[in-house]
Structure formats: C-alpha cells, structure tokens
Amino acid sequence: MIGCGRAAGPVTIGAAGPWTRPVGITTKQGIELAVAEINAAGGVRGRELRLAVRDDSGDGARAAAIAQQFVESDTVLGVIGDVNSGPTIAAAKVYDGHLALIATSATSPQLSGISPWVFRIISSDSVNGVAIARFVSALGRQRAAVIYENDSYGRGLADAFRKSFTGEIVAMDPIGSDATNLEPYVAYYKTRAPDIVFAVGGGISGIALLREARRQRLATDFVGGDGWTAIVSDTAAAEGVYVGAPFTPTDPRAEVQHFVAAYRARYGTTPDDKAALGYDAAHLLARAIAEAGPHRAAVRRYLASLTPATAYHGVTGMIRFQPSGDPDGKGLTMTRVRRGALVLAEQGQ
C-alpha cells in the first residue's frame, strides 16, 4: 500500500529541481549534507534516509512528470522541490492529495493556498516586496527605479514593491533573465536620478547591471531581492549593495555556524541561501517522518500542525506554516555586501 512504509529498509524522500544549474547545485548540496548528518546520527527511526533525485531542468512539464513518478512510487514519503516557482506551481496539483511537497526557494504568490499538501519555507514575494519597500523607505529613499526579469518571480516581487513603496517610482523596466547589455537602462537612470534602484532577478543580469552602473558612475544605491544573493561573486561591483536574503552565513547563531562549518568542510566553499533552504527542508521532512511515522498522510498532517512550541528551528529561521502553506512569521533578512560576503545590513552601516 502506497505511503505505509516498510518494516525495514531505507526511508526514501524525493528531491526535484534544476540540479545542473547554479541555483540547483547548491540547493542539492544542502539537501545532501542534511541527509548525511541524519544518517550519521542513526537515520530516521533507526533506518537509513535515502534520497531519490530527479532533475526537472527548470521546466514545468518535466516537473509535473517527475511529480507523477514520485506519487506512483511505493517508497517515496515526501518531496523537496522544485526550487523555481514555475516548476513548483506545475507540480503542485500533481502532489495534491498524495504527497507532501516542501518548496525551498519558490516565492511566487500563486503558490499560496494552491494545495494543503504543498508547503514552502521561504516567504512569498507579496510579503518580501512589502518588507523591502519598508526597508528602503526607512533608509530615507524617495525616488526608486525598478528593473526586473520578466518572469513570474520578477513580476511578482517588483509589483509588490511598487505597491508598497511610499516614494515615487521613476522607472519600471522588464528585462530578460539572460540580459547582459544594460547600458541603455543605466543611461536612462542617470537622467531620472533615482536615489535607489530596486532590481529583481538572478546573478547574471544582476552582475551585468552593477558593472554597467559602476562603469557609468551612476550615483545611487542598489537593493536586490533574494535572487541577488549570487552577486557576491563579483566583489568589486557588488560592494555596498543591499540584498533581501533568507539566510546569511555571518549569522552568529550556533546552528548557522555549525551548518556553515559542515558545508565548508564537505564542499570547500561557503553556503548560500539556496543551500541553507535545501538543508532546512531535508531536516524538516526527516523530522516529520520520524515524529509522524512513515505514512504520507501523517507526514502532511504533521507539517500542517506545527505550532510555535513544535516549530522547526532551522538555519533560515523558525519554520511553521499558515493554512496557505506559507511560512508563518518568517521573512527575508536585509543584508549588505561587504568584502564578498552578505552581512546583516545594520552591521554594514
């Protein structure tokens, strides 16, 4: 019978995502580190925790097909994925009624309430946009230019920021995810004189924008959403930039520093927010199976029933869920790039 588990043998969880892309590579590494730690500590209910990995290539149709494979499996008890919002939305309806899905970095508001079997451990763009707008206003900025990648993530976060910002929006520009020639946008911003540029996208367009801004000597501050955590790889262009992130490796909490040390020891590099979210998702799903038993419906009920007293305290913060499946009381942390690292924004002032 599907979802009843076995008397012996491994406990299996699924993981779906774009595992050959940068955002997927570090997410998968975080998941694998958590699985290794769990097994080193005795596994789940004394059984080895096994990971069934499938690559969705960031494609919605592929994600839905993988979801169907996991649903039809007689061993998979829960799933971590699908990293990006589009594939997660496509897969969510397949998991509905069958398997609990814990999304890591899918932030689209369309996921809120999509299924009682779908949870995410990162806050929605609708929440994040408000938080970033308030932060920018608290900095005293009154004129904002907004540039965003023209996809569900970019549009959602940019729109939430636009609606919440109390100052004047002087530009609102969509770009492609692989945009590298941003000279016209920066030249235009010089004529509009914003005191902040809010950018929504990934590391490729982000670094290109910052390099062009430095080249043209655009005198303004920059703030990015969680997709901008990758810009730290360009230490010169990114210095001083504000980033709303779900995690920073400079967080002094003991659990964070344990994770950072373990990740560095295993992979030889500092973990990013995607690695931290994957790590938390794997530990949370394993705890749900350990507490509720190796039964699909019981795992879902456990995740839905988390309270302040029973919440999972992860490296990205306390995790429990609203009825919509969104995290309750969990949001982005405002950070600033200092010497190639994301530090808490107040530390950078």
N, C-alpha and C positions, 0 to 999 in steps of 0.2 A: 504493500500500500504506500503510495507516494506520501512523503513527509513524516512517516512514522519512525524513520531512522533504523539502525541495526543494533543488535545486541552487542556486537563487537565490530572492530574495524574502524576506519577513519571517519571523522566528521567532515563533511565537504561543504564549502561555501563557494559561490561563483564570483568572478570579477570580470566585468566587461568595460572596455574603454579603448581609446586610440593609443595602444601601448608602444607604438614605434615613434610617436610624436613627443616633443619635449614635455607637454603637459601630461601625457600619459606615462612617460618613462618614470618621472619622479613619483607620481601617484602610485604606480605599481611597486616601486621600490619601498614606499612607506607601508603598503599593504604587506609585502613580503617580509619586511622587518618585524611587523607585528606578529605575523604567523610564526616566524622563527622564535620570537620571545615566548609566545604562548606555548609552543611545543617544548621549548627548553624548560618551561615551568610545569610540565606534566600534561599539556594538551587541554582538551575540553572534556570534562568528566572522565579524565584518565585516558582519553582517546586522542590520537593524532589529529590535528587540524590540517586538512588538505585543501588546496586552492585549485579550483578549476578556472583557468584563464582563457578568455576569448577576446579577440581583437575586433572592434567594431569599425575601425578606420574613421571614426567621427561621422559615420553615415547612419541616418535614421532607419532606413530599411534593413541594413545589416544589424543594427542594434535590436530591432524588433524580432528578427530571425533568431538571433542569439538568445533573446529572452524566451522565445518559444522552446528552444533546445533545453534551457535550464528548467522551464516549467515541466517539460516532459521527462526530465531526469528523475530517477528514483533515489538519488542520493543528495542532490543539492538542497540545502535547507534555508538559504538566504543568499542575497546577491549584493555586491558593492559595484556601483557604476551609475551612469555611463560616462562620467566626467563632464562632458559638454552638455549644454542644455538641450539642443535639438535631438540628439540620440536618446537622451533620458526621457524626454516627452514622448518620443515614438515608442519606446519600450514600456512605458508606464502602464498603458492599457493592457498589454500582454501579461504583465505581472499581476494585475488586479485580480484579487480573489484566489491567488495561487501562491505567490512568493513575496516575501518582504524584500524591498529594494532600499538600500541606503545610498543616496546620491552624495557625492563628495563635493564637487565644485560647480554643479549645475545651479545657476542663480535665477533663471527665468521665472517671472511671476506666474507664468502659465502652469508651473508645477504645483502651485499651492492648491491643495484640495483635489488634485487630479485623481487620487485613489487612496483609500485608507490603508493600502499596502505599500505606499511609497512615502519615504521619509528622506529628508536631507539635513546635513549637518552644517551647511553654510546658509547664511541668511539670504533672503530674496533681494533681487535688485530694487524692488519697491521700497524695502527697508534701507538698503545700502545707499540709495540715491539721496534719501532724506538725511541720513547721517552725514554723508559727505558734504551736502549743501549746508547743513548746520555748522560743520567744522569750518568750511570756507567763510561763512558769514562771521563766525567767531574770530577769524583771523583779520576781520575788517575789510575783506574784499567785496567790492560792489559792482564790478564790471567783469563778466565772465564770458569767455569764448568756449564753446563746446564742440569737440571733434570726436566722432565715434565711428567704429566699424559698423557697417550697415548689415548687421545680423540680429538675431533675437536678443543676444546678450547686449550688444552695443545700443540698440534702440531702447531696450527696457531700462537700462541704467541711466542713459542720457536723458530720457523722458522724465524719469523720477527726479533726477537732479534739477531739470528745468522747472518742474512744477513746484519744487521746494525752495529753490534759491530766491532769497528776498531782494537781491540786487537786480541789475539789468543784464540780460543775455544779449551780447553784441554780435554773436555769430553762432550758427548751429549747422555743422558741416558733417555729412556722412562720407566715409571713405571705405575702400576695400580692405580686407584683412591682410593682404599682402602689399599694401601701399608703401612705396619707398620714396617716391618723388613728391615731397610735401612742400616744396618751395613756394608754390602759389598761395597755400594756406597761411604759411608763416608771414609771407609778404603782406597779405591782406590783414592779418592780425596786427602787424606793425602800424597800419593806418587806423585801426579801430582802438588801439591802446587798451586792451583788457588788463586788469590787474591780477587775473588768474586765468589759466587755460585748463579746463577740465577735459581729460582725454579718456576715452573708453575703448579698450582694445587689448591686443596682446603685445608681446615683446618686440615683434618685427616692426610693426608700424610705430610703436612707442619709441623705440630707439631711433628710428628714422626721423621722427618728429623732433625729438630732443636734439639730435645732431644738427638738424637744419636750423632749429631755433638758436643754438649756440653759434652757428656759422653766421646767421643774420643778426646776431646780438639782440634778439628780442628780449626786452627788459620786462619780464613778468614771471610770476610763479607758476608752477605746473602741479596739478594734482591728478592722480590716476585712480581707477578702480582696481579691484583685486587682480584683474588680468595684467596689470603693470608690475607685478612682483618680479618679473623676469628682467626688467630694465637694469637691475643692479649689476648685470654682467658688463655694462659699459660704465665704468666708474667715473669717467670724465663727464660724459653727457648727463648722467643721472644724479650727480651730486646735488643735494638740497631739495630734490623732488619729493612731494608728499604722495603717499600711496595708502589707500584704504585696504588693509590686508586682514585675512582671518587668522594670521599667525606671524610671529616674528621670532627668529632663533635667539634674539637678545633678551627675550622674556626671562626674568630671573627665577620663575617658579621651578621647583625641583623636578617636577615631571617633564617640563620642557627641556631642561638641561640634560636630564637622563636621555631623552629622545635624541637630542642634538648630538650628544657624545656617541650614542649607539649607531646613529646613522652615519656619522663621520667615520667611525671605526669600520663599518661594513662597506661603505661606498666611496670613502675618501673625499667627500665634499659636504658642504653644509646643506641641510634640508631646506626646501622652500615650502610655501603654504600648501601646495598640492600634495607633497609627501606627507605633511602633517595631517591633512584631511584624510588621506588614504589610511594612514596609521590609526587614527581615531576610529574610522569606520570599521576596520578589521577588529580592533579590540572590542568595540561596542557590539558587533554582531556575534563575536565569540562569547561575550558575556551573556547575551540574550539566550544563546543556545545552552550555555552552562546553567543559567538560572531557570529557564522555562522548560528545558528538555528538547530533544532532537525532533521537534514537530513543527512544521511550517506555521500553522495557525497560532501555536503557542508563542513562537518567536515574534510574530506580528503583534500579538496581544501584549507581550512584554514591552516591546518598543513603544507602543501607544500608551502604556500605563506608567511610564517613568514620571516621577514626581521630583520636587526639589530634594527630598530625602534620598531617593533612589537614583537620581541622575548620574550619568557617567561623567566624571571629571577628566577630560582629555587634555591634550596639549594645545588644542584650539579653544578650550574653554569648557564650561559646563554644558552637557547635552541632554536635553529632554525635548519633547515635541508638543506642539499645538495640535488640535484636531485636524488642521490642514496638512500636517506632516512637516511644517516648517519648524525650525528650532525655536524654542521658547526662551526669550531673554538673551539671545546670542546674536552678536553683530560683528561688524568689522572693527579693527583697531587701527587708528590713524598712526601711520609710521612716516619716517622721513629717511631718505637715503643719505647715509654718512659713511664715506670711505668704503663703498662697496657693500654695505650692509643696511638692512632695514632696522632702524631703532625706533622706539616709541617716540612719537612726534614731540612730546614735551621734553624729551632728552635732547632733541636737536635744536631747541630754541636758544 
